[in-house]
Amino acid sequence: MDAETWTLVRDAFARVQEAPSDGRQALLDDLQPGVRAEVESLLAALAAAGGFLTPPGESAVGPGAMIGPYRLLEELGRGGMGVVYRAERNDGEFRREVALKIAGGAMFTPDGERRFIQERQLLARLEHPGIVRLLDGGIAAGRRYFAMELVRGAPITDHCRKLELRQRLRLFRDVCAAVSYAHQHLILHRDLKPGNILVTEDGAVKILDFGIARPVGPESPEATGTLLQPMSLHYASPEQLRGAPLTLASDVYALGLLLYELLTGTNPRRLEGAGYAAAIRHAMEHELPPPSRVARRLPRDLDAIVTKAMAEDPANRYASVAELEAELGRHLDGHPVLAVPPSATYLLSRFLRRHRVLALGASALAIALALGAGFWARQTQREARRFEDARRLVHTVIFEIQPALDAIPATLPLRKKLIEGSMEYLDAVSQDVGGNAALLEELSGAYLELSAVQGNPLSSNLGDFGSAKASLDRAEALLLQALAASPGRSSLLLLAARVHIRLAEYHSQHGQSDAAFRNAGKAVTYADQYSAAQPEDPDGIWWAGVARFTSALAMPAADWKLRVAEFGRAAELALEAAERSPADRRYRRSADSAYRRIAEIYAVHDQFDPALEHALKASRLSAQLLDENPGNPQSILDAAADAAVMGEVYDYSGRDPESLPHYRRAMELLDRARKADPANTRIQERLAVASRDYAEALIETGKPAEATVPVRRALDLYESLAAKGQLPAVRRPGFAYAWFILGQAEDGRGNRLAACEGFRTAVERLQEIDRDTPLASNWRDILINVRAQADVCKAP
């Protein structure tokens, strides 16, 4: 049997052995006849050996058996060279649980025994908090073993699903520090993968399994390379796959692959079911896409870092793991990274990133952008390169720095300055845009981002709805130009979906239902087209769900069952995207919002059980997101919205006392958000609604005196927003209804004069709204009730 065939046999045997019994036959049927015969003979030998092959003369062991002073408790894992058990030492001297590795396995050979001894020797040389510690070792009944600290934790990829990007990068730097320590002791790990890197409950990294590690240097038995090198195909370096001699750069490559997976949630090598030869072909023939193509919001610095770490030629990678760790440190600190070629634009963008939360810095940037616009405009005709630099700078400000600021409280004025300055800069160098689809796309996307900051009621905004609509119109006009210039450009389909989603949201918030529904339909069409063109992009799946969410918002309230179905589909698509890219919080947020809407609809239609079910689903998601990032303004808003909806569910079901703690929780969260971001009109609007609903619940539970404080607070907030033109039209009936609640509270206190004033004001406000834009049917029913209360006040 030649080397390549043996490797195929070894890999196939490992897959079949680890597969469930009912899945083994299918795997065997896929093998070449010669390989299958060898694998079946090994499986037969395995069965005859009672579970795994052991060196001659040795018997199988299992839980309950004693190995030296250790009693085996349960099997933790097995490989070709040994089995690891959770074991307990209880020999009268002390008691301690350990991970006990025992030599033997389906591939046990004299070479395997040498590796086992070498692993113990290498671990004995390492003493680092990020590397599992060797505790003991010996031979019992002719069987070699060694004991290590027992690590209780999850693979790093699983642990990182709940972390923000910066948290994942910091944790990965801990991995680098541990690997760098091993390299300093001239030890090459060769098998760095998620299963061998655990994270404990307290967030500490532990690198395990030095089973195929080797010392670095000419004395190493494998320094010359061999096709029989053991490896994990998904994380092996190109030179490892080829059987070439390995250096420390091989671990750098494996860390690059791991970093790719932590950033995107996926391993870039799609080798399911592939053997050794197929893995080599894949590594040689397929260029891996940059991480940002999978997780679209990643900064380009990280693309450059991953690309350098995973360079095909080891000489082009980072010279050491320590350099990779330092590079990530530079990125986290906002400094330029070495993997990106230096330019004036890039260096300036890094400076801005380091100082993005300073208002003075923001003002300076806005001025610099405005002053620089004329300079760049004069230069563009002479130097095209500088034009590209300008575009890159604006792209960085709008699509990297600005979204990052969204997670920082009280930065709305800063975000507005940054985007407006950037737009002036870009406009100055794009007077003759012509049919440049790429530039048109970038301009359209920039105006779309600007409109969200100015006045998107569904996110943090400044309440400048007129400017927001003007920016949206500009974004749509540029989009149409781009589509005409390049109709087959798939990224334009996604941008078109986003533009029409925002237009639908705007029209919906301003009571223009026909325009909202029309734009939502266009958004669904464009999003589905993009998702079909880019089926692997989780963003495409997510935007298809967002489009359906927007469509459901625009549907008539009477079509409530259809709305529930559409919101449900939006939640499904959001969770599908989250499965593909768990690190992207937007996907889970969307599912949360969809479940919240479904709960509201069921509650209004007296369907308590499904309403509570979906309210709980929403609450679990928002609680998870808030736990991951307690200071994130959007996470606080989402948790508050879910608490308020839980209150509504109990309120509509007639269980008013049970609604009160949920309304209080919503107000507590919103107060916390408002203190951190006082300029955020969305927080003020949400707080007004929660305070009004809490007051209503207090009245319904027989506590009208307690209701006057929260309802007057709601009225103050509504008045402030309306006076500044920051109250969307769709919220105006809620403002009027707060006057009715005040009337009820004062009536319950016996203050008839104040009660009648509240009722009359509510009627006047609702009638005024109805004259401007006809009220929805539910508000018409409320108007009838309010008018009846006001008429009582007229009676003698």
N, C-alpha and C positions, 0 to 999 in steps of 0.2 A: 504494500500500500504506500503510495507516494505521500509527500507532506501535505499537499493540498487536499487530497482525499481524506486523509486522517483528520484534518481540521474540520472538514465538512461533517464527518462522522461525529466528532466530538461536539460540535455545535448542535447538530440535530439531536444527539442523545440528551444533551442538557435541556433542550426545549421539550422533548417528549417526556422526559422524566419529571419535569416541573408541571406539566399540563395535568388537568383533571383526567381521571380515568376514562370518562366518556368522550374526551376530546383527543385522546392519543391516536386513535385509528385514523382520523382525518389527517393528522400530521404525518403519520407513516405513509399514507397513500400518496402524499405529495413528494416523497423522496425518490431519488434515482434508485433503481433496483439494487445496485451494488452497495450504496450507502445504507439503504433500508435493511439489507441483510446483516450488515455489521451492527447497526443500531439494535435490531431485534436480538442478536446474539448477546449484546451487552445487557439488554433488558432482562433476558432470561437468566444471565449470570447474576444480575442484581436481585431478582426474585429468589434465586436459590441461596443467595447470601443473607437473606432475611432482612432486606431493606437497603443495605449499602455494602459494597465490597470492602473488606478489611484486609490488612496485610496477612500473609499466611500464618496460621496458628492462632489467630485472634478471633474472639467471638464478638457478636454484635452486642451493643449496649443500648439502653434506653432509660426513660425516666424511672427513678427508684434505684438504679444501679449506683455503686460506689466506684469512683475513680480516685485513687489515693485518698486524701481526706475529704473529698467532695462528693456529695450526693446529688445526682442529676434530678432536676425538677421538671423541666420541660424543654423541648427542642425549640431553638430560636431560629435556626437556619442551617443550610448545608450547601456545600460546594464540592467541587471535584476532589479536593485534597483533605477535607475534614468536615466535621459537624460541630456546631456551636450550641451549647445548652445553657439555660439558666441553671445554676447549681448553687448549693449552699455548703459552706465549710462549717462543720460542727464536730470538732475533734476534741472538745473539752478545753481547748485553749481560748478560742473565740468563735463567734458566729458571724458570718458575712456572706451575702449573696454576691456571686460573680458571674461573668460570662466565661464558660469553660470550653475551650476549643480542643477537640480530640482528633488526632491524626487518623486518616482513613478516608475512603470515599470511592465513588464509582470509577474514578480515574487514578486511584492511588498507584503510584509506581515508585521506584527508587528515586526518580527525579522529584516526585511529589514529596517524599520524605525529606529530601534536601531542602525543598522550599519551606516546608513546615518548620524545620530547625532554623532556617534563615529568618523567617518571619519573627520567631521568638527573639532571635539575636538582635534584629533591627529594632523591635519594640523596646528592648532593654536599653537601647542607646538614646531613646527619646523620652523627654520629660517636659511636656508642654500642655497647658490647660485645654488646648484645642485638639489634642491627640489622645486616644484611649490609652490608659496606663496598664503596663504589664505588672501583675502582682505576684505570680508564682509560676512554677513549671516543674515538670518531672516526667517520670515513666512509671506507670502502674500496670502490672500484669502484661508487660511487654508492649504497652500502648503509650505513645507520647501524648502529652497534653500540656497546655498552659492556661493560666487563669488571668483574666483581664477585668478591669472595672466594668460593672454592669451599667450600660447606658440606657436610660429610659427616655425615648424621644421619638420624633417623627423625621422622616427624610426631609432634607432642606427644601425640596420643591413643594412638599405638602405644607410645611410650616410657613413658607413665604406667600402662600395663597391669600393669607389674611393681612399681609403687610403692605404698607405704602412703598413706593419706588425707593425713596431714600433709605427706608429701613432695610429693604432687601439688599441694597448696595452696601450698607454698613455691615450687615451680617456676612455678605460675601467677602468683604475685606477681612473679617475674622478667619474665614476659611483660608484666604491667601496667607495670612500671618502664620497659620499652623503649617501649611505646605512649605512656606518659605523656611520655617524652622527645620523641617525635615531635610530640605535641600542644603541648608547650612551644615547639616550633619552627613551630607553626601548620600542621601537616601532618596531614590526616585520611586514614587508611589505606583504609578502605571495603571491605577484602576480608580481614578477619581470619578465618582458618579453619585447621584442622589442617594442611592441605597447605602452607600458607604460614608455619607456625611449626615449625621443626625443632629437635630437641634433639641435640646432638653426643654423641659417645661419652663425653666427660668431664662431661656433664650441663649444658652451657651452652645457653641459649635463643638462637635466631637467627630473627628475623622477616625474611621474604623478600617479594618481589613487590609493589612499590609501583606496579604498572602502572596501577591505576585510582585511586591516591591523588591527592589534590588539595590545594592550599593553602587554608587557611581564610580567609574574608574576602570582602568584596563584589567584589574584583577577580577572584575565581575565575570561570572561564568557565561553571561549572555551579552558581553560587550560587543561581540561581533555580529549580533543579530541572528535571528532564525525564524523561519516561517511558523514554528511551533510555539511562538510566544503566546501565552494566555492573555486574554483581554476581554473587555466589554465592547462589543462592536459599536454601540451607539455613542461611545465617548472616547474611542481610540483615535490617536493622531494618525495622519496619513502615513508617516514613516512606520508607525506601529502596525498598521494594516499591511504594509508592504513587507514587513519582516526586516526592515533596515535597522541599523544600530540606533539606539535611543539615547537622548540626552535629556537634561532637565527641561528643555523646550517642549518635550512631549507632554509633561504635566501642565505647562502653560496653555497648550492647545486644549487639553481636556477641561481646564478651568474656563477657557473661552466658550466652549460648548455649554458648560454648566451655566455660565453667566447669561448666555443666549436664552437658555430655558427659563432662568429666573426672571428675565425681562419680559418674555413673551408668553410663558406658560406652555410652550411646546418645544420638543427637541427637533432641531432642523433636519436631522437625518431620519428619513422615513424608511426604516429597515425591517419593519414587522415581517417576520417569516423569512428574512434574507439570511443567507449563509456568508461565509468568509469571502468567497470570490465575488459575490454580489456586492458586499460591503466595500470592497476595494474599488470595484467599477463605479459605484455610486460616489465614493470620495473623490475619485479622479475625474469623473465626467460631469458632476453637478456642482455648479457654483451656488453656495448658500445665499439666500436673500438676506439683506440687512434686517436686523431685528425690527426696525421701524416699519417695515413692510407688513409685518405680522401684528405688531402693537403700534398703531399709527402715531400715538402721541409721544413716543420716546424722543428725547433730544438727540440731535445728530452726533453729539460728542460720544454717546454710548454706541452708536453704529460704528464710529471710527475705532473705539477701544476694542469692541468685540472683533471687528475685522482684523485688526493688528494682532490680537491674541491668537486668532485662528488662521494666520497666514499659512499658505501651503508650504512655503519654504521656511524651515525653522529659523533661519538667519534673519527673516523679516519679522519675527514675533518679538515680543518684549524679551529683553535679554535675561530676565529673571522674573519670578513670581513677585518678588519685592517691588520691581518696577511696575508691574500690573497693579499691585495694591496702591502704590503711590499715585499712579495715574487716576485711579478711581477717587482717591482723596482729593486730587486737584479738581476733578469734576464736581464733587460734593461741595467743595469750598467755593465754587464759581470761578476758578482760575482756568486759563487755557490749558488744554490737554495736548500732549506731544503728538498724539496720533492724528490731529487735525493740522494741516499746513497753516502756518501763521499768515494772517493778513490783517490790515488795519481794521476792517469790518469785524472780523472774528474777535480780535483782541478787545475792541470796544464793546462788543456784545457780551463778552465774559465779564468785563468791568460792570456793565449794567446789571448783569445777573447777580453779582455779589452785593450790589447796593439797591436791589429792587424795592425794598421796603422803606427807603428813606424818601420822605416827601421832597426834601431839597434836591435829592438826586433826580427825582422824577421831573421836577421843574426844569432842572438843568438839561435833562435829556430832551424835553419838549422844545426848549429853546434851541438846543443844538440841532435837533432835527429840522426845525423851521429854518434856521440860518443856513444849515448845510444843504437844504433843498436847492437853493439857487446855485450854489457851487457845483453840486452834482449835475444839475441840469445843463450848466455850461460845459461840463466835462464829457457828458455822454456822447456828444457827436464826435468827439476826438478819441475817446477811450471806452470801448465797449466793456472792457474788463471792470471798470469802475461802476458801470451801470449794474453789472451782475453783483458787485460788492454791495451796492445799495439795496438791491432786491434781497440779498441774503440777510442784511442787517434788519430790514423790515420784517422779513419772515421770522427771524429770531425773536424780535420784539412781540409780534402779534401772535405767533403760533407756538412759542415756547415760554417766554417770560410772562405774557399776559395770562395764559391758562394757569400757570403756577401761582400767580397772585390771587386767582379766584379762591384758592384754599386759605388765604391769609385774611383775617378780619380787617375791616376799615381801610381797604385799599382801592375802593371804587374810584375816588377822584384820581388816584395815581394811574389806574388802568385806563381811564378816559384820556388823560394827558398823553400817555404812551401811545395809544392807538391813534389819537388825532394827530400827534406829531409825526407818527409813522406814515399816516395817510398823506400828509402834506409832502413828506419826503418822497414817497413813491409817486405821487401825482406829478411832482416836478420833473421826474426823469421818465415819464411815460406819456408825454404829450402826443406823441405820434405812435400810439400803440398798434394801429393797423389791425392785422389779423393774427397777431401773436397770441395763440390760444393759451399758452402757459402763463403769460403775463396777465391776460384777461381773467384767467382762473384765479390767479393770486390776488388780483385787485378785488374780484367779486367776494372771495373768501374773507378778505380784510374788512370790507364793508359789512359783511355778515357778522363778524366778530364785534365790530364797533356797534352795530345795532343792538346786540345782546347786552352790552355794557350800558348803553343809553337807556333801554327800556324794554327788556324781556321780562314780563311778569312771572315767568316760570323759573327765573334764576335771579341771582343778585343783580340789581340794576339801580340806575340813578333816577328812574321815573320820568325821563325826558322822552315821552312817547312820540312827540312830533318829529324829533330828530331821529329817533329809532326807525320810524316809518320811512323817512327820507333816505336813510342809509340802506334800508331793505330794498327800496325801489332802485337805488343805484346798483346794489348787488345783483338784482334780477336783470337789469339792463345789460350789465357787463357779462352776466352768465349767458344771456341770449346771443350776444356777440361771439362768445367763446364757442358755444354749441354750433353756430353757423360756420365758424372757422374750422372746427375740428369735431364733427358730429360723432366720430367713433371713439373719442377719448373717454375711457371708462371712468377716470377720476371726475370728469365733468358730470357724469350721471349721479355720482354721490353728492357732489356740490349742489346739483339741481334739486335733489331730494331735500337737502338741508335748507336751501333757500325757501322752498315751498312749504316746508314744515314751519319755518319761522313766520312766513306770511300767513299761514293758516292760524297759527297761535295768536298773531297780532289781531287778525280779523275776529277771531273767536272772543278774545278778551274785550273787544270793542263792540260786541253785539252784532257783528256783520256775518250772520250765519251762512248765507249763500256763498260769499267770497271765501269764508273759512273752509267750507266743505269742498269747494272747487279746488282750492290749493292743496288740501289734504289728499284729494284724489290724485293730483299730479305727483305729489310726494311719494305716494305708494307705488305708482307706476315707475318712477325713476329709481326708487330704492330697490324694487324687485329686479329691474334691469341690471343694476350694478351688482346685486347679490348673485345673479345668474352669471355675470361676466367674471366675477371674482369670488367663487364659492368658498375659498379658503380664508377669506378675510373676515374675522369676527366683527369688525366694524360694519361691514356690509349687512351682516345678519342683524346686528343691533339696530342700524338705521331703518331697516325694513320693519322692525318692531316699533321704533319711534314713530314712523310714518303711520302705522296702524293705530297707535295710541292717539296721535293727533286727529286721525280720521274719526275715531270714536268720540273724541271731545267735540267735534263739529257736528255730530249727528243729532237729530232732534231728540229731546228727552223722552218722547213717547216711544221711541224705538229702543227701549231700555234693554231688552233681551239681546238685540243685535249689538248694542254697545258693550254689554258684558262679554259677548263672544269675541269682539274685536280687541278689547282690553286684555282678555285672556290670551289671545294669540300674541299680543305685544309682550306679555310676560314670558311666554314660552320662548320667543325669539331672543329676548334679553338674557334669559338663563342659558340658552344654547350658546350665545356669545360668551357668557361668563365661564362656561365649561372650557371653551377653547382658550380663553385668556383670563384666568381667574384674578390676575393682578389689577385689571382695569375696573375700578370701582363704579364707573358709569353704568356698566351693564346691570349690576345688582341694584343700583339706584332706580333704574328704569323698571325693573320687575317690582320693586317696592311701590313705585308710583302707580303702576297698573293694578296691583292688588288693592291698593288704597281706594282707587276709583271704583273697583268692583264692589268693595265693601260698602261704599257710600250709596251706590245704586241699589243694592239689595236692602240696605237699611231703609231707604226712602220707600221701597215697595213692600215693607213689612216682612221681609224674608230674613228672620233673625239668625238662624243657624248658618246659612252661607255667608251672611254679612260678617258674623263673628269669625268664621273660618278664615276669610280673606283679610280681615283686619289683623288677625294674629299672624298670618303669613307676612304681611307688610311690616308689622312691628318687629318680628324676628330679624328681618333683613336690615331695617334701620338701626336696630340695637347693635347688630353685628358691625355695621359700618361706623357707628358712633364709638364703639369699643376700640376699633382699630385706629381711629383718629379723633379723640375727644374734642380737639380744638377746631375741627373743620366746620366752618359756618354752614355749609350745605348739609352736612350730616346732622347738625343740631336742628336745622329747619325740617329735615325729613322726619326725625324722631318726634318732633313737636307735632307735625302734621298727622303722623300715625296715632299719637296719643289723642289728638282732637277727634279723629275719625272713630277711635274706640269709644270715646265719649258719646259721639253721635249714634253709634250702633245701640248702645244701652238707652240713650235718650229716646230714639224712635221706637224702641220696643217697650216703652213705658217703665223701664227700670231706671228711673231718674237718679235715685241715690247712688247707684253704681257708676253713673256717668261722671260724678263730681271729681273723684280723684284723677281721672284721665284728663279732664279739662284743666285741673290745677297743674298737672304734670306738663301739659302743653304750654301753659303760660309761664311756668318756671323756665323751661327750655328757651322760650322765645325772649324772655327777659334777659337771659344769659347771652343770647345771640345779639340782642339789641345793644347791650352795654359794650360788646366787643366791636360792633359795626353800626354806629348810630345813623349813618347816612343811607343805610340800606332800606329802601322803601318797601321791599317785599317782606322784610321782617316786621315792619310797622303794620302792614296790611294784615299779615297773618295774626299778629298779636291783637289787632282790633277784632277780628272774627272770633278768635278763641275767647276773648274777654266777653264779647256779646253772648256767645253760646253758653259760657259758664253762668252768666247772669240769668239766662233763660232757664237753665237747669235748676238754679237755686230757687227761682220763683215756683217752678213746678214741684219742688220738694217742700214748699211751704216756708221759704226763707226770703221773702221779698226785701226785708230790710238789708240783708247781706248783699243783695243783688245790685243795689244802687251804685256801689263803688266800682265794680268791674264794668257795668254798662256805661257809666259816665266816662270811664277810662277809654272804652271802645269809641265813644262819640268824639272824645278829644283827638284820638289817633285818626279817625276818619276825617274830621274837620281839617286837621293839619295837612293830610294828604290831598284832600280836595282843593284846599286853598292854593296849593302849589301846582295844581294840575297833574298830580301824580297818582290819582285814583282811577284805575281802568273803568270803563263804562260798565263792564260786567259786574263790578263790585258796588255800583251805586245803589241797587235795590237793597243790598245788605246794610248799607249805611242808613237808608230810610227805615229799615226794619229795627235797627238799634234804637231809634226813637220810640217805636212801639213797645219794645222791651222796657225802656225807661218808664213809659206810661204804666205798664203793668206793675213794675216795681213800686212806683209811687202810689198806685191805686191800692196795692197790698198793704202799704204803710198807712193808708187812710188819708193820703195827701191828694185829694181829688183835683184840686186846681192844677198841680204839676202833672198829674196823670193825663188830664185832658189836653194839656199843652203838648205832651209827648204824642198822644194819639193824633191830634190835628196835624202836627208837623210830619208825622209818618205818612198820613194820607196825602198831604201836599207834595211831599217829595216823590212818592210813588206815582202820583198822577203826572207830575212834571216829567218823570222818566218815561212814562207810557206815551206821552205826547211826542217825545223825541224818538224813541225806539219802542215799538210795542212790547209789553212785558211778556215773558214766558208764562205758560199756563200755571205753573206753581206759584209764581209771584202774583198772578191775577187772583188766585184763590186767597192768598194772604191779604191782598188789597181789600177784598170783600169783607174779610174778618176785621181788618183794621178800621175800615169805614164804619162798620157796625158799632165798634167801640166809640168812635168819634161821634156818631149820631146820638149815642146815649148822653154824651156830654151836652148836646144841644137841648135835650129835653128839659122842661121847666122843673 
